[in-house]
Amino acid sequence: MKLTLTFLSTLLLTVGLTHAEDKKPTGVPATYPLTKCVVSDEPLGEMGKPVKVSHGGTDVYLCCKSCIEDFEKEPAKFVEKVKKAEKK
């Protein structure tokens, strides 16, 4: 009986952790294909609420306001990363 409870507890914990890792940060739609900033490669949500920018009709989420300047230098490059992730 103890072995069964230990197994079930481990299974529930593992499922819970997996689900938590897959959850998008606040402000990022579940349909957005990335979990990291396309500029800095930092996880979205680790530096506060992600920042939404758009270019050519594509929304891009950045980890922080500091990444906006780099995004604006080469927006097409970063939009392409999002579009590529959407195709997967």
MODELLER restraints for C-alpha pairs under 7 A, 6 or more apart:
rsr = mdl.restraints
at = mdl.atoms
rsr.add(forms.Gaussian(group=physical.xy_distance, feature=features.Distance(at['CA:24:A'], at['CA:30:A']), mean=6.13, stdev=0.5))
rsr.add(forms.Gaussian(group=physical.xy_distance, feature=features.Distance(at['CA:25:A'], at['CA:44:A']), mean=6.54, stdev=0.5))
rsr.add(forms.Gaussian(group=physical.xy_distance, feature=features.Distance(at['CA:25:A'], at['CA:45:A']), mean=5.23, stdev=0.5))
rsr.add(forms.Gaussian(group=physical.xy_distance, feature=features.Distance(at['CA:26:A'], at['CA:49:A']), mean=6.47, stdev=0.5))
rsr.add(forms.Gaussian(group=physical.xy_distance, feature=features.Distance(at['CA:27:A'], at['CA:49:A']), mean=6.73, stdev=0.5))
rsr.add(forms.Gaussian(group=physical.xy_distance, feature=features.Distance(at['CA:27:A'], at['CA:50:A']), mean=6.70, stdev=0.5))
rsr.add(forms.Gaussian(group=physical.xy_distance, feature=features.Distance(at['CA:33:A'], at['CA:82:A']), mean=6.96, stdev=0.5))
rsr.add(forms.Gaussian(group=physical.xy_distance, feature=features.Distance(at['CA:33:A'], at['CA:85:A']), mean=5.76, stdev=0.5))
rsr.add(forms.Gaussian(group=physical.xy_distance, feature=features.Distance(at['CA:33:A'], at['CA:86:A']), mean=5.58, stdev=0.5))
rsr.add(forms.Gaussian(group=physical.xy_distance, feature=features.Distance(at['CA:34:A'], at['CA:85:A']), mean=6.86, stdev=0.5))
rsr.add(forms.Gaussian(group=physical.xy_distance, feature=features.Distance(at['CA:35:A'], at['CA:43:A']), mean=5.91, stdev=0.5))
rsr.add(forms.Gaussian(group=physical.xy_distance, feature=features.Distance(at['CA:35:A'], at['CA:44:A']), mean=5.69, stdev=0.5))
rsr.add(forms.Gaussian(group=physical.xy_distance, feature=features.Distance(at['CA:36:A'], at['CA:42:A']), mean=5.32, stdev=0.5))
rsr.add(forms.Gaussian(group=physical.xy_distance, feature=features.Distance(at['CA:36:A'], at['CA:43:A']), mean=4.16, stdev=0.5))
rsr.add(forms.Gaussian(group=physical.xy_distance, feature=features.Distance(at['CA:36:A'], at['CA:44:A']), mean=5.03, stdev=0.5))
rsr.add(forms.Gaussian(group=physical.xy_distance, feature=features.Distance(at['CA:37:A'], at['CA:43:A']), mean=6.16, stdev=0.5))
rsr.add(forms.Gaussian(group=physical.xy_distance, feature=features.Distance(at['CA:37:A'], at['CA:44:A']), mean=5.86, stdev=0.5))
rsr.add(forms.Gaussian(group=physical.xy_distance, feature=features.Distance(at['CA:37:A'], at['CA:61:A']), mean=6.57, stdev=0.5))
rsr.add(forms.Gaussian(group=physical.xy_distance, feature=features.Distance(at['CA:37:A'], at['CA:62:A']), mean=4.81, stdev=0.5))
rsr.add(forms.Gaussian(group=physical.xy_distance, feature=features.Distance(at['CA:37:A'], at['CA:63:A']), mean=5.29, stdev=0.5))
rsr.add(forms.Gaussian(group=physical.xy_distance, feature=features.Distance(at['CA:38:A'], at['CA:62:A']), mean=6.72, stdev=0.5))
rsr.add(forms.Gaussian(group=physical.xy_distance, feature=features.Distance(at['CA:38:A'], at['CA:78:A']), mean=5.98, stdev=0.5))
rsr.add(forms.Gaussian(group=physical.xy_distance, feature=features.Distance(at['CA:38:A'], at['CA:81:A']), mean=6.93, stdev=0.5))
rsr.add(forms.Gaussian(group=physical.xy_distance, feature=features.Distance(at['CA:39:A'], at['CA:67:A']), mean=6.26, stdev=0.5))
rsr.add(forms.Gaussian(group=physical.xy_distance, feature=features.Distance(at['CA:39:A'], at['CA:71:A']), mean=6.56, stdev=0.5))
rsr.add(forms.Gaussian(group=physical.xy_distance, feature=features.Distance(at['CA:42:A'], at['CA:63:A']), mean=6.56, stdev=0.5))
rsr.add(forms.Gaussian(group=physical.xy_distance, feature=features.Distance(at['CA:43:A'], at['CA:63:A']), mean=6.87, stdev=0.5))
rsr.add(forms.Gaussian(group=physical.xy_distance, feature=features.Distance(at['CA:44:A'], at['CA:50:A']), mean=5.95, stdev=0.5))
rsr.add(forms.Gaussian(group=physical.xy_distance, feature=features.Distance(at['CA:44:A'], at['CA:62:A']), mean=6.85, stdev=0.5))
rsr.add(forms.Gaussian(group=physical.xy_distance, feature=features.Distance(at['CA:44:A'], at['CA:63:A']), mean=4.91, stdev=0.5))
rsr.add(forms.Gaussian(group=physical.xy_distance, feature=features.Distance(at['CA:45:A'], at['CA:63:A']), mean=6.33, stdev=0.5))
rsr.add(forms.Gaussian(group=physical.xy_distance, feature=features.Distance(at['CA:47:A'], at['CA:63:A']), mean=6.13, stdev=0.5))
rsr.add(forms.Gaussian(group=physical.xy_distance, feature=features.Distance(at['CA:47:A'], at['CA:64:A']), mean=6.25, stdev=0.5))
rsr.add(forms.Gaussian(group=physical.xy_distance, feature=features.Distance(at['CA:50:A'], at['CA:61:A']), mean=5.98, stdev=0.5))
rsr.add(forms.Gaussian(group=physical.xy_distance, feature=features.Distance(at['CA:50:A'], at['CA:62:A']), mean=5.49, stdev=0.5))
rsr.add(forms.Gaussian(group=physical.xy_distance, feature=features.Distance(at['CA:50:A'], at['CA:63:A']), mean=4.82, stdev=0.5))
rsr.add(forms.Gaussian(group=physical.xy_distance, feature=features.Distance(at['CA:50:A'], at['CA:64:A']), mean=5.86, stdev=0.5))
rsr.add(forms.Gaussian(group=physical.xy_distance, feature=features.Distance(at['CA:51:A'], at['CA:61:A']), mean=5.45, stdev=0.5))
rsr.add(forms.Gaussian(group=physical.xy_distance, feature=features.Distance(at['CA:51:A'], at['CA:62:A']), mean=5.03, stdev=0.5))
rsr.add(forms.Gaussian(group=physical.xy_distance, feature=features.Distance(at['CA:51:A'], at['CA:63:A']), mean=6.29, stdev=0.5))
rsr.add(forms.Gaussian(group=physical.xy_distance, feature=features.Distance(at['CA:51:A'], at['CA:64:A']), mean=5.77, stdev=0.5))
rsr.add(forms.Gaussian(group=physical.xy_distance, feature=features.Distance(at['CA:51:A'], at['CA:65:A']), mean=6.36, stdev=0.5))
rsr.add(forms.Gaussian(group=physical.xy_distance, feature=features.Distance(at['CA:52:A'], at['CA:59:A']), mean=6.61, stdev=0.5))
rsr.add(forms.Gaussian(group=physical.xy_distance, feature=features.Distance(at['CA:52:A'], at['CA:60:A']), mean=5.72, stdev=0.5))
rsr.add(forms.Gaussian(group=physical.xy_distance, feature=features.Distance(at['CA:52:A'], at['CA:61:A']), mean=4.56, stdev=0.5))
rsr.add(forms.Gaussian(group=physical.xy_distance, feature=features.Distance(at['CA:52:A'], at['CA:62:A']), mean=6.36, stdev=0.5))
rsr.add(forms.Gaussian(group=physical.xy_distance, feature=features.Distance(at['CA:53:A'], at['CA:59:A']), mean=5.81, stdev=0.5))
rsr.add(forms.Gaussian(group=physical.xy_distance, feature=features.Distance(at['CA:53:A'], at['CA:60:A']), mean=5.29, stdev=0.5))
rsr.add(forms.Gaussian(group=physical.xy_distance, feature=features.Distance(at['CA:53:A'], at['CA:61:A']), mean=6.32, stdev=0.5))
rsr.add(forms.Gaussian(group=physical.xy_distance, feature=features.Distance(at['CA:54:A'], at['CA:60:A']), mean=5.77, stdev=0.5))
rsr.add(forms.Gaussian(group=physical.xy_distance, feature=features.Distance(at['CA:55:A'], at['CA:75:A']), mean=6.58, stdev=0.5))
rsr.add(forms.Gaussian(group=physical.xy_distance, feature=features.Distance(at['CA:58:A'], at['CA:79:A']), mean=6.76, stdev=0.5))
rsr.add(forms.Gaussian(group=physical.xy_distance, feature=features.Distance(at['CA:60:A'], at['CA:79:A']), mean=6.79, stdev=0.5))
rsr.add(forms.Gaussian(group=physical.xy_distance, feature=features.Distance(at['CA:71:A'], at['CA:78:A']), mean=6.84, stdev=0.5))
